[in-house]
């Protein structure tokens, strides 16, 4: 579950970065 949570966090961070750009 830890890996899954980490993956989701990474994806969310990328999404936020795209929106910021």
C-alpha positions in Angstrom: 0.0 0.0 0.0 2.9 2.3 0.7 4.1 2.1 -2.9 0.6 2.8 -4.2 0.3 5.9 -2.0 3.7 7.1 -3.1 2.7 6.6 -6.8 -0.5 8.5 -6.3 1.4 11.4 -4.6 3.9 11.5 -7.4 1.1 11.6 -10.0 -0.7 14.3 -8.2 2.5 16.4 -7.9 3.0 16.1 -11.7 -0.6 17.1 -12.3 -0.1 20.2 -10.1 3.1 21.0 -11.8 1.4 20.8 -15.3 -1.4 23.1 -14.0 1.1 25.5 -12.6 3.0 25.7 -15.8 
